Amino acid sequence: MPTVDQLQAELALARANAARYRLLLEHSDEVSWMADCATLQLTWLGPAAERQFGYTLANAGALGAELLGDLAPRLARHAAGDGDLHLVREAALAHADGRVLPVEIASTLIVDAAGVPVSVVGVVRDLSARRELAEQQKKFASMLSHEFRTPLSTIDGAVQRLEMTGAHHDEGTRKRYRKIQTAVDRMLALLDDYLSPERMASIGRARQPDEISPAALLREVAEQARTRRGRVDLRLEALPQWMRCDPAGIRLCLEILIDNAVKYTDANTPLELLGKTAMEGGVEFLVRDAGAGVPQAELEHIFAKSFRGSNAGGVPGSGLGLYMARAIADVHGGTVTVRNVSESGAEFRIWLPVGPATGKNLARPGGNSDNSSDAS
C-alpha cells in the first residue's frame, strides 16, 4: 500500500504535469477540443480557439457545428463495424468576424472498455499560412518557368525553321542544329519536370504533350467555332501526321483568329478553316470569312499592340488579340499574316515550320555537356 509520502509525491507530479499541459494548451497554435458522443455537444475548447478564430466554449455554435457535423454518421459507421477511430479532414471554417479560413481537423474517438465511443477529442490547425506559402511557391515557379520558357521557345522555333529550310547546308551545320535542338529539348523537359505549376500542384503528373496532329487540332477548333457561328467549313489538304509545337498555344492562336472573324462579320456569314502543306514548306492554317475585309490602310497595323480598326465600332475588345496571335506564332518560328481576298473577304494565315522529325528527344545517356554524343 502506498505511503503518504509516495501519494504526496505522485500528487505533486500530477499537478506539475497539469501545469505543463496548461502551458502547452495556452500557447499552442493548435485548437484542442473535446465533445461528448451521447449529446453530440462540445464539452471543452482550448484557449487557442479564441486567439485563432474568435470563439470560446460559450459562443462556439458555428465552430461546434463544423467540428461535430460529421460525428453522428461517424458513430453510425463505427457501430456498423468501422474500426478506424482516427480521422483527418480539411474544411473551411468561418472566423467569428466573418472571414473564412482553411483548416485541418484531426479527431479521435475515445471508447470505453466495451468498445463504445464515449467522447471525441481533436485539434484544429489553421492552414492559411501553409496555403499562402504553397501559392507563393507556385507563383514563383510559374514566373521562373515563364522567364526561361519564352527565350527557349524562340530558339526552338528558330531551329525548327533552320532545319526545315537548311537542306542545302553541310552536314556539320545540320549537326549543330540538332545539338541546339537537343539542348533546348532537355531544358524544356527540366522545366516541365521541376518548375511547372502543374508539377508543383501534382507531383508525378505526366509532361504536357509537345506535339499534336494538325488535322485533329483543326477539327476541334472548327467544332468549337460552330457553337458560335452556324456555318464553319473545314478543309484539310495533305497535312503531316504530327507537328511539334505548344498545342495550347497554337489552339489559342487559331481561336483568336476565329473570334476576330466572328466579331467582325454578320451572324449569317460563313467561315472557312483550311489546313494544308505550304508551298514553301511547313504548314499553313487559313481562316477566311466572306465579310467586308480589312481597310487597306490598316492591313500593316492590324497586329500592332492595342490597335483597333476603324470598323471596331461597338465591338468589345482591347486590341490585344491579334497581337497575341502573332506573338504565339513568332515563338514557334512562324508567322501570322492577313490579306483581303476579293471573293471571300479577309484571309488570316498562320504559317508554321515543320521539322524533318517530330517529337521531343531528350539528351541521350552518355552525352556531353553540349548534348552531343561522346562518339561525335
C-alpha positions in Angstrom: 0.0 0.0 0.0 1.5 3.4 -1.0 2.7 5.5 1.9 1.5 9.1 2.5 4.9 10.4 1.2 4.5 8.4 -2.0 0.9 9.6 -2.5 2.0 13.3 -2.0 4.9 12.8 -4.4 2.5 11.4 -7.1 0.1 14.3 -6.4 2.9 16.8 -6.8 3.9 15.2 -10.1 0.4 15.2 -11.4 0.0 18.8 -10.5 3.3 19.6 -12.3 2.2 17.7 -15.4 -1.2 19.5 -15.3 0.6 22.9 -15.2 2.8 21.9 -18.2 -0.2 20.7 -20.2 -2.0 24.0 -19.4 1.0 26.0 -20.6 1.1 23.9 -23.8 -2.6 24.5 -24.4 -2.4 28.2 -23.7 0.5 28.8 -26.1 -0.2 26.3 -28.8 -1.3 27.4 -32.3 -3.5 24.2 -32.5 -7.0 24.5 -31.1 -7.8 21.5 -28.9 -11.3 20.4 -28.3 -13.4 17.6 -26.8 -17.1 16.6 -27.3 -19.5 14.1 -25.8 -20.7 11.3 -28.1 -24.0 10.9 -26.3 -25.1 14.5 -26.5 -23.1 15.5 -29.6 -22.0 18.7 -27.8 -18.7 20.3 -27.2 -17.6 19.9 -23.7 -14.2 21.7 -23.8 -12.5 24.1 -26.1 -8.8 25.2 -25.8 -7.9 28.8 -25.3 -6.2 29.0 -28.7 -9.8 28.9 -30.2 -10.3 32.5 -29.2 -7.0 33.7 -30.4 -7.2 31.8 -33.7 -10.9 32.0 -34.6 -12.6 34.3 -32.1 -14.6 31.5 -30.4 -14.9 30.4 -26.8 -17.0 27.5 -25.5 -19.8 29.9 -24.7 -20.2 31.2 -28.3 -18.8 28.2 -30.2 -22.0 27.5 -32.1 -20.6 27.8 -35.7 -17.3 26.2 -34.7 -19.1 23.3 -32.9 -21.3 22.8 -36.0 -18.2 22.4 -38.2 -16.3 20.2 -35.7 -19.2 17.9 -34.9 -21.2 18.0 -38.2 -19.9 14.5 -39.2 -20.0 13.0 -35.7 -23.4 11.3 -35.9 -22.7 9.4 -39.2 -19.3 8.6 -38.0 -20.7 7.0 -34.9 -23.1 5.1 -37.1 -20.2 3.8 -39.2 -18.4 2.7 -36.1 -21.5 0.9 -34.8 -21.6 -0.9 -38.2 -18.1 -2.2 -37.8 -15.8 0.6 -39.0 -12.8 0.3 -36.6 -11.0 3.4 -37.7 -11.0 5.7 -34.7 -8.8 8.5 -36.1 -10.0 10.9 -38.8 -8.2 13.9 -40.5 -10.1 16.2 -42.9 -9.8 19.7 -44.4 -12.6 22.2 -44.1 -13.5 25.9 -44.5 -14.1 27.4 -41.1 -15.8 30.7 -40.5 -14.0 33.0 -38.1 -16.1 34.9 -35.6 -15.6 38.1 -37.6 -16.9 36.5 -40.8 -13.7 35.5 -42.6 -13.5 32.0 -43.9 -10.2 30.2 -43.1 -8.9 26.8 -44.4 -8.4 24.4 -41.6 -7.3 20.8 -40.9 -9.4 19.0 -38.3 -7.9 15.9 -36.7 -10.0 13.9 -34.2 -10.1 10.5 -32.4 -12.9 8.6 -30.9 -12.4 7.6 -27.3 -14.1 4.3 -26.5 -14.9 2.6 -23.1 -14.0 -0.9 -22.1 -16.8 -2.3 -24.2 -15.6 -0.5 -27.3 -18.4 2.0 -27.2 -17.4 5.7 -28.1 -17.9 8.0 -25.2 -16.1 11.1 -26.4 -14.2 12.5 -29.2 -11.0 14.6 -28.9 -9.2 16.6 -31.6 -7.3 19.6 -32.8 -7.9 22.3 -35.4 -5.0 23.7 -37.4 -5.2 26.9 -39.4 -3.9 26.1 -42.9 -3.8 29.8 -44.1 0.0 30.2 -43.7 0.6 26.8 -45.4 -1.7 27.6 -48.3 -0.2 31.1 -48.7 3.3 29.6 -48.8 2.2 27.0 -51.4 0.6 29.7 -53.5 3.8 31.8 -53.4 5.9 28.8 -54.4 3.5 28.1 -57.2 3.7 31.7 -58.5 7.4 31.8 -58.2 7.7 28.5 -60.1 5.4 29.8 -62.8 7.3 33.1 -63.1 10.6 31.3 -63.3 9.3 28.7 -65.8 7.9 31.5 -68.0 11.1 33.5 -67.9 13.1 30.5 -69.1 10.5 29.1 -71.5 10.0 32.3 -73.5 13.6 32.5 -74.9 13.8 28.7 -75.2 10.6 28.7 -77.3 12.0 31.3 -79.5 15.2 29.3 -80.0 13.1 26.1 -80.5 11.0 27.7 -83.3 14.1 29.3 -85.0 16.0 26.0 -85.0 13.0 24.1 -86.5 12.8 26.7 -89.2 16.5 26.4 -89.9 16.2 22.6 -90.0 13.3 22.8 -92.4 14.9 25.3 -94.8 18.6 24.1 -94.4 18.6 21.0 -96.6 21.4 22.5 -98.7 23.6 23.2 -95.6 26.6 20.9 -95.0 26.4 18.1 -92.5 28.4 19.9 -89.9 25.9 22.8 -89.8 22.9 20.5 -89.7 24.6 18.6 -86.9 24.9 21.8 -84.9 21.2 22.5 -85.4 20.4 19.1 -84.0 22.7 19.7 -81.0 21.0 23.1 -80.3 17.6 21.4 -80.6 18.5 18.6 -78.2 19.8 21.1 -75.7 16.6 23.1 -75.9 14.5 19.9 -75.5 16.5 19.0 -72.4 15.9 22.4 -70.8 12.2 22.4 -71.6 11.9 18.9 -70.1 13.6 20.1 -66.9 11.2 23.0 -66.7 8.3 20.6 -67.1 9.7 18.2 -64.6 10.7 20.6 -61.8 9.3 24.1 -62.4 5.8 23.9 -64.0 2.8 24.9 -61.8 1.3 21.6 -62.7 4.4 19.8 -61.3 4.2 21.9 -58.1 0.5 21.1 -57.7 0.7 17.4 -58.6 4.0 15.6 -58.3 4.2 12.8 -60.8 1.8 14.1 -63.4 2.9 13.3 -66.9 4.5 16.0 -69.0 2.2 18.0 -71.2 2.3 17.0 -74.9 4.6 18.9 -77.1 3.3 17.7 -80.5 -0.1 17.4 -82.0 -2.0 16.1 -85.0 -2.7 19.3 -87.0 -5.8 17.7 -88.6 -7.2 16.8 -85.1 -6.4 20.3 -83.9 -8.3 21.9 -86.8 -11.3 19.6 -86.3 -11.5 20.5 -82.6 -11.2 24.2 -83.3 -13.9 24.1 -86.1 -16.3 22.2 -83.8 -15.9 24.8 -81.1 -16.4 27.6 -83.7 -19.7 26.1 -84.8 -21.1 26.8 -81.4 -20.8 30.5 -82.2 -21.3 30.5 -86.0 -23.8 28.3 -87.8 -21.6 27.5 -90.8 -17.9 26.8 -90.4 -16.5 24.9 -93.4 -13.3 22.8 -92.8 -10.9 21.7 -95.5 -7.8 19.6 -94.8 -5.2 19.0 -97.5 -2.0 16.9 -97.2 -1.2 17.8 -93.6 1.6 15.9 -91.8 0.5 13.4 -89.2 2.2 15.2 -86.4 3.8 18.6 -85.8 5.8 19.7 -82.8 4.5 22.8 -81.0 2.8 24.0 -77.9 -0.7 22.6 -78.6 -2.4 25.0 -76.3 -0.6 28.0 -77.8 -1.4 27.1 -81.4 -5.0 26.3 -80.5 -5.3 29.8 -78.8 -3.8 31.4 -81.9 -6.5 29.8 -84.1 -9.2 30.6 -81.7 -8.2 34.3 -81.7 -8.4 34.5 -85.5 -11.8 32.8 -85.5 -13.1 35.0 -82.7 -11.9 38.0 -84.7 -13.8 36.7 -87.8 -17.0 36.1 -85.7 -16.9 39.6 -84.2 -16.4 41.5 -87.4 -18.8 39.7 -89.7 -22.6 39.3 -89.7 -24.1 36.3 -87.9 -25.1 34.6 -91.2 -21.7 35.0 -92.8 -20.0 31.6 -93.3 -16.4 31.0 -92.1 -13.8 28.7 -93.7 -10.9 26.9 -91.9 -8.3 25.4 -94.1 -5.2 23.4 -93.2 -2.6 22.3 -95.8 1.1 21.9 -96.6 2.5 25.3 -97.5 4.2 25.8 -100.9 7.4 27.0 -99.2 7.4 24.0 -96.8 5.8 23.8 -93.3 2.1 24.0 -92.8 -0.4 26.8 -93.1 -3.8 27.3 -91.4 -6.1 29.8 -93.1 -9.1 31.4 -91.5 -11.4 33.0 -94.2 -14.6 35.0 -93.9 -16.9 36.5 -96.5 -17.2 39.8 -94.8 -16.1 43.3 -95.8 -12.4 42.7 -95.2 -9.8 44.9 -93.5 -9.4 48.5 -94.7 -6.4 48.6 -96.9 -4.7 51.3 -94.9 -4.9 49.2 -91.7 -3.5 45.9 -93.0 0.0 46.7 -91.9 -1.1 47.9 -88.4 -3.7 45.2 -87.5 -1.2 43.1 -85.5 0.2 46.0 -83.5 -0.3 46.1 -79.8 -3.6 47.7 -78.7 -4.5 48.6 -82.3 -8.2 48.7 -83.1 -9.5 49.2 -86.6 -11.9 51.9 -87.8 -14.6 49.3 -88.1 -14.4 48.3 -84.4 -17.4 50.5 -83.6 -19.2 49.0 -80.6 -17.4 45.6 -80.9 -15.9 44.9 -77.5 -12.1 44.3 -77.3 -8.7 45.5 -76.1 -6.7 45.4 -79.4 -4.5 42.6 -77.9 -6.0 39.5 -79.6 -4.2 39.7 -83.0 -1.0 40.9 -81.2 -1.1 37.8 -79.1 -1.7 35.6 -82.1 1.4 36.9 -83.9 3.5 36.6 -80.7 2.5 32.9 -80.4 3.4 32.2 -84.0 6.7 34.1 -83.5 7.9 31.9 -80.7 7.2 28.9 -82.9 9.3 30.3 -85.7 6.2 31.0 -87.7 4.2 34.0 -88.9 0.6 35.3 -89.0 -0.4 37.5 -91.9 -3.6 38.9 -93.3 -4.8 39.8 -96.8 -8.1 40.8 -98.4 -9.4 38.3 -100.9 -11.9 39.9 -103.3 -14.3 37.0 -103.4 -14.1 36.0 -99.8 -13.4 38.9 -97.5 -10.4 38.7 -95.2 -7.9 35.8 -95.0 -5.7 35.3 -92.0 -2.8 32.9 -92.5 -0.8 31.1 -89.8 2.4 29.6 -91.2 4.5 27.2 -89.0 7.7 25.3 -89.8 7.6 21.6 -89.6 11.0 19.9 -88.9 12.0 16.6 -90.5 11.4 14.8 -87.3 8.7 15.4 -84.7 8.6 14.9 -81.0 11.0 15.9 -78.3 14.1 13.9 -78.0 15.8 14.2 -74.6 19.5 14.1 -74.2 20.8 10.5 -74.5 22.7 8.8 -71.7 26.4 9.3 -72.1 26.0 12.7 -73.8 28.5 15.5 -73.4 27.6 18.8 -71.7 26.5 20.2 -75.0 24.3 17.2 -75.5 26.4 15.7 -78.3 27.4 12.0 -78.3 30.8 11.1 -77.0 31.4 9.4 -80.3 30.7 12.5 -82.3 
